[in-house]
Amino acid sequence: MIKILAFDADDTLWHNEVFFQEMEKRFSTLLENYLPQHTVARELLQTEIKNISLYGYGIKAFMLSMIETAIRITDNQVTSADIEKIIGFGQELLNKPVQLIDGVENVLKKFNGNYKVVMATKGDLLDQERKLKKSGLERYFHHIEIMSEKKEEDFKRLIRHLDVTPEEFAMIGNSLKSDILPVLALGGYGFHIPYHVTWSHERVEASVEHEKFKALTSISDLVKFL
């Protein structure tokens, strides 16, 4: 019944979270004279979660949250030189080359023509467009959807826009919380491909038992089931 294959982008098509964790480590090291590194990381996460409704997701939101956290935990003592370093962390992330996950392009080639292949991701519009262009994958997608959130209502709008039923829609992604559970709740299919690191805000302690759910070890395994 599946007509649409929708792929998440970050940590499904290309590597992403490892670069954020690297910058988080450098940020925590920068401020370790004020608080232990693990405490700085915890404070940053709290700031990021608080700011999602204001800034959404992505590198620019991460940069603003780092600056806000630095000001707060240093009690306004953070130097302009350190703020400049934090801005540099964000700019370095923005300029990172896009590194495809093994097997991605071969899988997209196989399904192209047999299904309508869609990219459905969340994050900052400019940043995701930049990564897609750098990836060289744009030509494989029938439709590109960059969402501010990935909840049931967001997927419902996407499915309606694509003019299919939930039963004809399959989502492939690394996040149970954002990619899989909302689609299963609507009646669609979910293929979960775990990434080796996950942002704390995306982690869920859940065992999914559902007839339309499949856990895979790599994106290449998707070919066995479709």
Secondary structure, 3 states (H helix, E strand, C coil): CCCEEEECCECCCECCHHHHHHHHHHHHHHCCCCCCHHHHHHHHHHHHHHHHHHHCCCHHHHHHHHHHHHHHHCCCCCCHHHHHHHHHHHHHHHCCCCCECCCHHHHHHHHECCEEEEEEEECCHHHHHHHHHHHCCHHHCCEEEEECCCCHHHHHHHHHHCCCCHHHEEEEECCHHHHHHHHHHHCCEEEECCCCCCCHHHCCCCCCCCCCEEECCCHHHHHHHC
